[in-house]
């Protein structure tokens, strides 16, 4: 597994190479994506509406059905199956939070998660893995992609948050104190490492996890709330079924 760049409907996105080879449409799209996009041209003859969530920084994951509504649903994740009979395209929005995609090739299940620090600490990724297990998929066969988001070097947190996290870590198995780093009298939080440790602790092989090293706060290619405050846009991450046509223009990402 590794990331590569693609162009879909004229928009640049970061993808996982092996997932596209298996027929899973997905992408972590850049800030070039038009604002308030309601549909995506996935091929010259196919335009598919995008379903989004009303994200609330929680752990609720909405199961996708063939009768999915375009009305906003209060949740921070989607879970679905590639065997739906019609094209479905769902998305999440982030701006420094970590967009996370999960895929199980053996049972064709997939998920998309909005992982901010609250949802990550509360265990939204573990909730998704438990849902996969409920559907008959063991963690050993799940693959996970963590897209562009705030890096440890840029995600500064206050002493009050450090105190609260250290207190909660005593009773919350989803928190690892080593994900909080102190440097030059400042504290930083590594959400990506937190999510990776959660997945590995639950049984996902390390080799089944790929992590983007792009920091949204540093990179102008992606929106960042920490960098741009109220002027920040949102990065769109999409995943869907029955959408792939011929794959062209791959460019490896280093």
Secondary structure by P-SEA (a helix, b strand, c coil): cbbbbbbcccbbbbbbaaaaaacccccccccccccccccccccccbbbbbbbcccccccbbbbbcccccccccccccccccccccbbbbbbccccccbbbbbbbccccccccccccaaaaaacaaaaaaaaaaaaccccccbbbbbccccccccccccaaaaaaaaaaaacccccccccccccccbbbbbaaaaaaaaaaaaccccccbbbbcccccccccccccccccccbbbbbbbbbcccccccccccccc
